Amino acid sequence: MAIITQNKTLLQEMQTLLRRQAYAYATEKTYLDWAGRFIRFHQLKNKQSLLENAEQKVEAYLTYLALEQSVAPSTQNQALNALVFLYTKVLQRPLEGVNAARSRKEPRIPVVLSKKEVAQVLSLIDGTVGLIVKLLYAGGLRISEAVRLRVQDIDFEFKQITVRDGKGKKDRVTPLANSLIIVLQTHLEKIKIIHNKDLKDGFGSVYLPYALAKKYSNADKAFNWQYVFPSRGIATDPRTDIKRRHHVDQSVINKAIKRAVKQCDIHKKVSAHAFRHSFATHLLQTGTDIRTIQALLGHSDLQTTMIYTHVLKQGGQGVVSPLDKL
């Protein structure tokens, strides 16, 4: 049974607020999913039942996720963030002192490829997907940041890429590799041809966050706002029902990486994020300052970046095995 508030279900109200505050579509879907699961878990029937003993309800659900479902710490935190949004923003009832059993987050050393392994994998991925993977390694981009790049984010003169609205809603600048300049320029020429055809066919609009769409009229059809890596086809935007060309799907890139790693016979759990880890580690190897790497990666806490120093302590804390001294 849906919880009704002022002729709207609670989840519809939550969705409206998420869109008004320009949350990413993926975040919107995730938050709505967690809120729905929470309501079903407690079998809540109305708004009042949500408000009664709110902290205890949230604690019970998070404890259930940790102990019964054995979810990862990041998954539990994601659920908590969704419920905090639900109570604080939608119900306007801030949560206080939630003390649930938490999933344990074990310290993990990131998966890093050697320079030779990176070269092997990159040599087996061609086309647009290959270009995206090269950008992941060349600038330490997250896969979500790479697919969301806009044409205006690439500065060929200053040889840099601006990552806008990254994790934590922060902007940062990262280097553009010299070897990718001509390739990217050629790629953008092809994208412009596609965009001009879309305009001619009555399309050509691209998604812009609500505030930008309101501030800059017709910016959604300007080439500089288009995605650097648009999808092959035009689809209906689920938020606005407008038919437009979105960015390429991340799964296409992940599948290509997985195939290439298998072909290279590399026995590491390599994901798109491994190229970001490799970018940081290889910069450290060549003497780049740790705080510079922190800025390039967009880390708020230096301790997050320091994990790459552990990767360089090869052989376990940099110790040479006694076997090698026999």
Residue, then its C-alpha position, 0 to 999 in steps of 0.5 A: m500500500a502506497i503512503i499518500t501525502q497531499n494527493k501524492t505517494l511519498l515516493q513520488e514526493m521524494q522523486t520530485l524533491l530529488r529532481r528539484q535538487a538536481y540529483a543524478y538519475a542513478t542516485e534518484k533510482t537508488y534512493l527511491d529503491w532503498a526508501g521503498r525497501f525500508i517501507r516494505f520491511h517495516q510494512l508501514k501504511n501511513k506517514q504517521s507510522l514512518l514518524e513514530n520511533a523513526e530512529q529505532k526503525v532506521e537502526a533496525y533496518l540497517t542492522y538487518l542489512a548488516l547481520e542478515q543480508s551481510v551487505a558491504p559497508s558501502t551498500q549500508n551507507q548508501a541505504l542510510n544516505a537514502l533514509v536520511f534524505l527521506y526523513t530530513k528532506v521529505l518528511q522534514r524530521p531529521l534523524e538523531g543518533v542512529n546506532a545500528a550494527r555496521s558492516r565491517k569495512e576491511p582495509r583493502i589494497p587497490v588492484v593496480l596494473s603494471k605499466k606493461e599490463v596497462a599497455q597490453v589491455l589498452s592495445l586490445i580495446d579500440g574505437t570509442v571505448g578504447l579512447i574512454v579507457k585511455l582517458l581513465y588511465a591518462g587522467g585518473l577519471r572514474i568511469s562515471e566521470a568519463v562518460r559524463l564529460r561534455v565537449q566544453d570540459i576538454d581544453f586542448e590549449f591548456k591540455q587539461i580536462t575539467v571534471r565537473d560535479g564529481k564525487g562529493k559534487k566537486d570540480r577538479v582539473t586533470p591532465l589531458a595526455n598529448s597522445l590523445i589530443i589528435v584522437l579526441q579532436t577527430h572524435l569530436e569532429k565526428i560527434k559534431i556531424i552526428h549532433n548536426k544531423d540530430l538537430k536537422d531531424g528535430f532532436g539534438s537536445v541533451y540533458l542539463p541539470y534543472a538549474l542550468a537548463k533554466k539559467y541558459s535557454n537553448a543551451d541543451k542544443a548547443f554543441n559545447w554542452q553535448y556529451v563527448f561520448p554520446s550513445r548510439g541511439i536516441a531514447t526517451d529521457p525517463r525524467t522529462d519524456i523528451k527524446r534525446r541522445h544520452h551518454v554511452d552506457q558504462s556497461v559497454i566499457n566494463k565488458a570491453i575491459k573484461r574481454a581484454v583482460k581475459q585475452c591478456d591472461i591477467h589474473k587480477k580482478v580488473s575493473a574500470h576503477a583499476f585504471r584510476h588506481s594505476f594512474a595514481t600509483h604510476l605517478l607516485q612511482t615517478g616521484t609526483d607529490i602525494r598532495t598533487i595526486q590527491a588533488l588530481l583524484g579529487h580526494s577530500d582526505l589525504q589518507t584516502t590517497m595514502i593507500y597508494t603508498h602501500v602498493l609501492k611497498q612491494g614484497g610486504q612493507g618493502v622487505v626483501s624475502p630471506l629466500d632471495k638472500l640465500 
